[in-house]
Amino acid sequence: MSFWDKHGLAVMAVLLGGWWVGSRLPGLIAPERFGEVLKKIPRAVWPGRILMAVVALWSGIRLYGAATDEWAWARGPVVVGVPLAYGLVIHFADQFLTVRAAAALMLLIANEALRAADWHPSPWRLVVTVLSYIWVVSAIWMAAWPYQFRDLVFYIGESPQRCWWTCGAGVTVGAFLLILAFTVY
């Protein structure tokens, strides 16, 4: 049994829980400032390009590794096609690029979390499984209707109280994942 098979769910829970806590803690500390920054994210250009580059690299590595045996011929087109696809997306699909790139990244992370949860014997693995499927549905919604996501972000960022409560819920979920990572997984 490999390290990932034995400890993968704990690693994923630490990464996900740490990200949830770390990304939402500023909203608990300074909700007004966090709300202002939050409202700028959907239309931001450079974060979208960086996130899309991460998605392209991750997808390219996965596709390259999947091209084995009778699909070995596809490795060349993957090496050429992934950077080409990245350039085309950056050039032609720049509206809400950050939202769509985040959605693609959420799908990749959910895939890894589900793969890690499959190997764990504890029934508590269903917490990560359910959260992953919620992420998948959220990512599909974000990619298909990014303007609705923008409206939701504006709604949350409008009021410091809404921002504080939303970030508090995120910190709670992240803390729960961290507790599971260190005690159960």
SEMAR-372196 format. One line per 5 residues: number of its first residue (from 1); their letters; for each residue x, y, z of N, C-alpha, C. Coordinates in steps of 0.001 Angstrom, whole numbers, plus 524288, in hexadecimal, padded with zeros to 5 digits. Atoms other than C-alpha are relative to their C-alpha. Layout:
# SEMAR-372196
NUM> A> X,Y,Z,X,Y,Z,X,Y,Z  ...
//
This chain:
# SEMAR-372196
1> MSFWD> 80355,7FB66,80000,80000,80000,80000,80384,804DA,80000  7FCC0,7FB53,80084,805B7,80D17,7FBF7,7FE92,8041C,80419  800F3,7FBBA,7FC54,80697,81975,80414,7FAC4,8029B,7FEDD  804D3,7FD4D,80166,7FB6D,81FB6,7FC8A,7FB34,7FCBB,8015C  80466,8035D,7FEAA,7F2AA,813E0,7FE76,7FEEC,80017,805D9
6> KHGLA> 80099,8003B,7FA5C,7F51E,8142C,80D17,7FEC1,80553,80268  8007D,7FAD9,7FD8C,7F5EA,822D0,81004,7FDC8,8042E,7FC62  801D6,7FC2B,803CC,7F009,82965,8040B,7FB72,80344,801E6  80490,7FD18,7FE2B,7E347,82D18,80A79,80182,803E2,80442  7FE28,7FC5D,7FBF6,7EA47,83318,81620,802B9,804A9,7FD81
11> VMAVL> 7FD4B,7FBB9,802B6,7F2E4,83B10,80CF8,7FC13,80395,7FD58  803F5,7FCCE,802A7,7E726,83F85,804FE,7FCCD,8031D,803EB  80315,7FD33,7FC0D,7DF86,84310,81148,80323,80478,8025F  7FCB2,7FBC2,7FE00,7EB0B,84B02,8166F,80059,80462,7FBFB  7FF9D,7FBFA,80415,7ECA0,85207,80968,7FAD9,802F2,7FF56
16> LGGWW> 80518,7FD77,800B7,7DE18,854AA,807B4,7FE73,8032C,804CE  80154,7FD3C,7FB32,7DBD1,85844,815E8,80365,804C5,800D5  7FC77,7FB87,7FF82,7E7CA,860FF,8162C,7FEA3,8044F,7FC32  80185,7FC07,803DA,7E36C,867C1,809BA,7FAF2,802B2,801AD  804F6,7FDA9,7FE55,7D592,869CD,80EE9,800DF,803C4,80478
21> VGSRL> 7FF09,7FC99,7FB84,7DA80,86F60,81BBC,80339,804B7,7FE59  7FC7C,7FBBF,80181,7E578,8776F,815C1,7FD91,803FD,7FC5D  80257,7FC5A,803BD,7DD50,87D49,80AE4,7FB64,80302,8024E  8048D,7FD65,7FDB8,7D1F3,88101,813BB,80121,802C9,8051D  7FE98,7FD69,7FB1F,7D8DF,88548,82016,8006C,805ED,7FF74
26> PGLIA> 80004,7FA50,80093,7DB6F,892F4,81AA2,7FA8B,80265,80000  8055E,7FE18,7FFEA,7CCB2,89452,818F2,7FDC4,8005C,80576  801A6,7FF94,7FA8F,7CAE4,89204,82772,802BB,80485,802B5  7FCE7,7FBEA,7FD7F,7D591,89BA4,82B20,7FE68,8056B,7FE0D  8015F,7FAF0,80256,7D235,8A6C6,821B6,7FBE2,7FF26,7FBC0
31> PERFG> 803FA,8014F,803EA,7C52A,8A3E1,81B06,7FEFE,80442,7FBF0  800EC,7FBD5,803D7,7C3B5,8B14D,81498,8041F,7FFDD,7FBB5  7FBB1,8001E,803CD,7D10D,8B0D2,80E02,7FFC4,7FAFB,7FCBF  80064,804F9,802C0,7CF3E,8A27B,80A8F,7FBA3,80034,7FBEB  80454,7FF77,803B0,7C226,8A596,80425,8017C,80342,7FB43
36> EVLKK> 7FE30,7FCC6,8045F,7C887,8B03A,7FBDF,8038B,7FCE6,7FC5C  7FC72,80333,80325,7D32E,8A6F9,7F753,7FCF8,7FBAE,7FD3F  80320,80442,80226,7C95A,89C16,7F521,7FD0C,801B2,7FB1D  80308,7FE17,8047B,7C15F,8A476,7EBC1,8035B,800D6,7FB20  7FC8B,7FF32,8047D,7CD4F,8A699,7E308,801A2,7FAE4,7FD62
41> IPRAV> 7FDF3,80502,801E8,7D053,89824,7E126,7FD81,7FE1E,7FAE2  80231,8024F,804C2,7C66D,89405,7D693,80207,8025F,7FAE6  7FE33,7FD83,804D3,7CB78,89DE8,7CC9B,805EE,800A9,7FFBA  7FA54,7FF6D,7FFEC,7D9E3,89D32,7D054,8026C,7FCDE,7FB87  7FD96,80279,8048F,7E29F,899E1,7C4B8,8049F,7FC8A,80189
46> WPGRI> 7FB3D,802ED,7FEDA,7EFBC,895A1,7CA3F,7FF23,7FB42,80371  80102,804DC,7FD14,7EAA8,88C54,7D4AD,7FD9A,7FBBE,7FC8F  80249,803CF,80395,7E2A7,885C9,7C9FA,80408,7FD8A,7FC7C  7FBDA,80226,80355,7EE7D,88447,7C136,8037A,7FC44,8030A  7FCA8,80362,7FCCB,7F682,87E97,7CC47,7FD23,7FAF0,80157
51> LMAVV> 80306,804B8,7FEC8,7EBBB,8753E,7D085,7FF52,7FC8E,7FB33  800A5,8030F,804CA,7E974,87129,7C271,8051D,7FD5A,7FE72  7FAF0,8027B,8010D,7F80A,86E89,7C0E3,800BF,7FB39,8037E  7FFB1,8047B,7FC72,7F781,865B4,7CCE0,7FC83,7FB96,7FE07  803A8,803E4,8020D,7EBA5,85EBE,7C739,80233,7FD71,7FB18
56> ALWSG> 7FDD0,80222,804D9,7F230,85D2A,7B9F8,80494,7FC5B,8012A  7FB87,80341,7FEA2,7FEB5,857E1,7BFFB,7FE39,7FAE6,80285  801FE,804A4,7FD55,7F773,84E87,7C8F8,7FD44,7FC5B,7FC23  802C6,80333,803D6,7EEA1,849D5,7BDF0,803C3,7FD99,7FC16  7FC22,80201,803AF,7FA1C,84871,7B4B3,8031A,7FB7D,80245
61> IRLYG> 7FD23,8043B,7FD73,8019E,84027,7BE6A,7FC95,7FB1F,80070  8038B,8047D,7FF8D,7F5BC,83784,7C0BF,7FF05,7FD72,7FAA7  800D9,8022A,80536,7F318,835F1,7B222,804D9,7FD44,7FDF0  7FB1C,80255,801CD,8015E,83333,7AF32,800DB,7FABA,802B2  7FF5D,804E2,7FD23,801CB,828D6,7B9D3,7FBFE,7FBE6,7FE8B
66> AATDE> 8041F,803AC,8017F,7F51E,822BA,7B51D,800E6,7FDB2,7FA98  7FF02,801D6,80557,7FA48,82108,7A73C,8040A,7FBA0,80023  7FC8E,8048B,7FFCE,7FFEC,81360,7A887,7FE31,7FBF8,7FC0C  800FF,80467,80382,80071,8072A,7A040,7FE3C,801D7,7FA98  801B0,7FE99,8054E,7F82F,80914,79409,7FEBD,805CB,7FF68
71> WAWAR> 800D6,7FA5A,80040,7F60D,81777,79785,80519,8030A,80085  7FAF4,7FD5D,7FF74,8049D,81A8B,7985F,800DA,80407,7FBAD  7FF86,7FC41,8044B,80387,8218E,78B51,7FDC6,80559,80176  80298,7FB1A,7FE90,7FB44,82C11,79224,8036C,80386,8035A  7FCAE,7FCC3,7FCA9,80689,830F9,79A8C,801F8,804E2,7FD24
76> GPVVV> 7FE44,7FB75,80307,80BA9,839E4,78FD0,7FBBD,8041E,7FF75  80436,7FC2B,8003E,7FE7E,8404E,78D55,7FEA1,8026F,80546  80105,7FDC5,7FAD3,7FCB8,84215,79C0C,803FB,8043E,80133  7FBD8,7FC30,7FEEA,809CE,8490D,79D34,7FF2F,804FB,7FCE1  800F8,7FB6A,80342,80626,8521E,7920B,7FAA8,80261,80123
81> GVPLA> 8055F,7FE2B,7FF91,7F786,85308,79475,7FEB0,802D1,80509  80157,7FD8A,7FAFF,7F72B,856BB,7A2DB,801BC,805B9,8001C  7FE9C,7FA6B,80019,7FF2D,86348,7A17C,7FCE1,80316,7FBEC  80332,7FD72,80400,7F7B7,86671,79504,7FA86,8011B,80214  80533,7FF39,7FDBD,7EAB6,86487,79BFC,80028,8044E,8041D
86> YGLVI> 7FF76,7FBE1,7FC15,7EF88,86D15,7A735,8001E,8055C,7FD60  7FFAC,7FB00,802CA,7F31B,877F7,79DB9,7FAD1,8019A,7FDA1  80511,7FECA,80251,7E60C,8770F,796C7,7FC02,801A5,80424  8039B,7FE90,7FBC9,7DE84,87782,7A38F,8013D,80576,801FA  7FE71,7FADB,7FE0B,7E648,88340,7A854,7FE79,80449,7FC22
91> HFADQ> 80116,7FC06,803FB,7E432,88A58,79B7B,7FA29,800B3,7FEEC  80568,7FFA6,801CD,7D619,8871B,79822,7FBE3,7FF93,80453  803E4,800CA,7FBE2,7CF66,883B7,7A511,801A7,802DA,804EF  7FDF4,7FD15,7FB86,7D42B,88E7B,7ADFF,7FBC6,8022E,8039C  80432,7FE34,7FC93,7C6C5,8920D,7B38E,7FF4B,7FC24,80481
96> FLTVR> 8008A,80340,7FB53,7C5C8,88CDA,7C17D,803F4,7FB8A,8000D  7FBFB,80407,80050,7D274,8856A,7BF66,80160,7FDE6,80568  7FEAB,801BF,7FABA,7D55C,884EF,7CE00,7FBE4,7FC37,8020C  80438,8036B,7FE25,7C824,87EDB,7D0FA,8003D,7FAC0,7FD37  7FFE0,804E8,802F0,7C938,874C8,7C634,804E2,7FCD2,8012C
101> AAAAL> 7FB31,802C4,7FE95,7D753,87178,7C986,7FF88,7FDA3,80570  800DB,80220,7FAC2,7D39F,86FE1,7D7D1,7FC5D,7FB45,7FFC6  8038B,80475,80097,7C885,866E3,7D3A3,802F5,7FB3A,7FDED  7FCF0,8045F,80211,7D1DB,85E7A,7CBA7,803AE,7FDD2,80421  7FC86,801BD,7FBCF,7DB5E,85E02,7D709,7FCE9,7FD0A,8042D
106> MLLIA> 80350,802BC,7FC3B,7D047,85A13,7E020,7FEC2,7FA78,7FE21  8010B,80537,80219,7CD14,84EA3,7D715,804BF,7FC76,80091  7FB42,80321,7FF75,7DB38,84A0F,7D722,800FE,7FE7F,805AF  7FF36,8011C,7FA6D,7DC2E,84B1E,7E5F6,7FBED,7FC13,801EF  8041A,803AF,7FE6A,7CF2E,8441E,7E7D7,80146,7FA82,7FE18
111> NEALR> 7FE6F,8051B,80208,7D42D,8390B,7DF44,80414,7FD81,8038D  7FBEC,80217,7FC8E,7E03E,83774,7E7C4,7FDCC,7FE93,8055C  80255,8011D,7FAE4,7D83D,83828,7F44B,7FCB8,7FB05,7FFCC  80328,804C0,80087,7CEE5,82DB8,7EF67,80363,7FB2B,7FF70  7FC69,80469,80094,7DA16,824E9,7EB66,80272,7FE93,80540
116> AADWH> 7FDC1,80105,7FAD2,7E00B,82666,7F8EC,7FBED,7FD9C,803A8  8041E,801FA,7FC8C,7D306,823DD,7FFB2,7FE80,7FA61,7FEB2  80165,8054F,80189,7D0CD,81755,7F7FC,80310,7FBDE,80304  7FC9B,803DB,7FD8D,7DC04,8108A,7FEED,7FF75,7FFCD,805EB  8002E,7FFC4,7FA4D,7D8B2,8144C,80CDC,7FB8F,7FC9F,8021E
121> PSPWR> 8040D,8038D,7FE06,7D140,80A42,81509,7FBEA,80292,80389  8038F,7FD8E,7FC47,7CAB3,813D8,81E70,7FB20,80227,7FD4C  804B3,7FD9F,80244,7BC9B,817F0,81BFD,80045,80601,7FFF2  7FF5A,7FA4D,80001,7C11E,825E6,81EE5,80235,801F8,7FAD4  7FE25,7FE65,80532,7C6D6,825E7,81135,7FB9B,80280,7FCDC
126> LVVTV> 8047D,7FDCE,802C8,7B91D,82971,80CC8,7FF9E,805E8,8009F  7FFF2,7FA53,7FF63,7BB27,8372E,81223,802E9,80274,7FB6A  7FCEF,7FDFA,80466,7C5BC,839A3,807FB,7FD48,7FEB8,7FADE  802C2,8017A,804CA,7BDE6,8324B,7FDB8,7FB7D,803B3,7FEE8  8047A,7FC77,800B9,7B1BD,83A99,7FFD6,801E0,80584,7FEB6
131> LSYIW> 7FDE1,7FACE,80137,7B9BD,84730,80024,80223,8003A,7FA72  7FDED,80020,8055B,7C05C,8430B,7F37C,7FBA3,80059,7FBFE  8045E,7FFB4,803B1,7B365,840E7,7ECB8,7FD52,80559,80026  801F7,7FAA0,7FFB7,7AE95,84E05,7F1BA,8038B,80399,7FCE3  7FC47,7FCE9,8031A,7BAFD,853D2,7EBE4,7FF21,7FF33,7FA2A
136> VVSAI> 800E0,80115,80591,7B836,84D26,7DEE2,7FB38,802F2,7FE0E  804C6,7FD3B,8018D,7AA5E,85292,7DE3F,800FA,805E5,7FFFC  7FEC0,7FA62,7FFC2,7AF5C,85FFE,7E272,80375,801A2,7FB6D  7FC7E,7FEB9,8045E,7BA17,85FA4,7D82D,7FD0E,8002B,7FAD2  80328,7FFF5,804CC,7B06C,85C34,7CD77,7FCB7,804F2,7FFC9
141> WMAAW> 80329,7FB3E,7FFC1,7A79A,86744,7D1F0,8035C,804D3,7FEEC  7FC8E,7FB76,800C9,7B30A,870E1,7D278,801AF,8008A,7FA53  7FE2D,7FFC5,80569,7B7DB,86D4B,7C4E4,7FB94,8013B,7FC36  8045F,7FF31,8038E,7AA6B,86D51,7BE9E,7FD7E,80559,800A2  80289,7FB01,7FEED,7A512,87998,7C520,8037C,80377,8036A
146> PYQFR> 7FC61,7FCEE,7FCC3,7B08B,881EB,7C9B7,7FDB2,8052F,801DD  80261,7FB0D,7FE55,7A832,88E36,7CA55,7FCA8,7FF2F,804DE  802E5,80114,7FB2F,79F9E,887B0,7D49C,803BB,7FF75,804A0  7FC0B,80052,7FBE0,7ABD9,88481,7DC62,801CE,8057B,80185  7FE86,7FA95,7FEE8,7AFE8,892BE,7DB15,7FBDB,802AD,80352
151> DLVFY> 80437,7FDA9,7FCF2,7A296,896F5,7E029,7FFF8,7FDFA,8059D  7FFBD,80234,7FABD,7A3DA,88DB8,7EBB9,8048C,80261,80313  7FB74,7FDA0,7FD76,7B16A,8930D,7EED2,7FECC,805A4,80186  8017A,7FAA2,7FEBD,7AC2B,8A0EF,7EE33,7FC1B,80025,80487  803D6,80042,7FBC1,7A0D7,89D27,7F70D,802B8,7FF02,80537
156> IGESP> 7FD2A,80132,7FB2F,7AA17,8974E,80121,80381,8048A,80192  7FC58,7FBC9,7FEDA,7B3E5,8A27B,8000B,7FD7D,8052F,8014B  802C2,7FB15,7FEF3,7A996,8AD2A,80152,7FFB9,80150,805C8  800E2,7FF2E,7FA74,7A76C,8AB6F,80FD3,80461,7FD74,8032B  7FBF9,80266,7FCAF,7B232,8A95F,819F2,7FDE5,7FB6B,80338
161> QRCWW> 80240,80443,7FCF9,7A8DF,8A0D4,821B9,7FF86,7FB0E,7FCB7  8006D,80482,80379,7A617,897F1,81615,8055F,7FDA2,7FEEC  7FAA5,801BA,80104,7B483,8973F,81319,8022A,7FD13,804B5  7FE07,8026D,7FB3E,7B7BC,89406,8213F,7FD85,7FAA4,800D6  802AE,804F8,7FF34,7AD6B,88953,82236,80194,7FBF2,7FBE9
166> TCGAG> 7FE6E,8039C,8041C,7B11A,8834F,81527,80587,7FDFE,800F8  7FA9F,80197,7FEDB,7BF80,8833E,818A8,80038,7FCA1,804E6  80040,80339,7FB4B,7BC28,87DD1,82615,7FE51,7FA70,7FEC5  801A9,8053D,8019E,7B505,87273,81FB7,80473,7FD27,7FD3C  7FB8F,8025F,802AF,7C0D2,87006,816F1,8044F,7FE5A,803B7
171> VTVGA> 7FC05,8015F,7FC14,7CA40,87046,82271,7FE3A,7FB3C,8031D  80209,8047D,7FD1C,7C16D,866B0,829AD,80099,7FAF5,7FCE0  7FF62,804A2,80357,7C14A,85D28,81E36,805C5,7FE83,7FFA2  7FA6B,80116,8004C,7D002,85E74,81CC0,8022F,7FDC1,80509  7FE37,80205,7FAF0,7D250,85C51,82B4B,7FE1C,7FA66,800CF
176> FLLIL> 8020D,80550,7FF93,7C98D,85041,82ADD,8033F,7FC3B,7FCBB  7FCAB,8034D,80348,7D196,84AC9,81F8E,8055A,7FF24,8027C  7FAF5,80092,7FD64,7DE27,84D6F,82709,7FF9E,7FC52,804AE  800C2,80389,7FB95,7D8CA,8469F,83314,7FF97,7FA5B,7FE17  8005F,80546,80236,7D502,83ADD,82AC5,8054B,7FE0E,7FE08
181> AFTVY> 7FAE6,80195,80221,7E269,83ADA,82446,803A7,7FE19,80445  7FC4A,8015E,7FBDE,7E9AA,83A27,8312C,7FDEC,7FBDE,803CD  8020A,803CD,7FC3F,7E07A,8313D,838B8,7FDEC,7FB0E,7FD6B  80287,80485,8025F,7D978,82822,82F35,80316,7FDF1,7FB4C  7FD85,801B7,804E1,7E07C,827CB,82227,805AC,7FE99,800F0
//
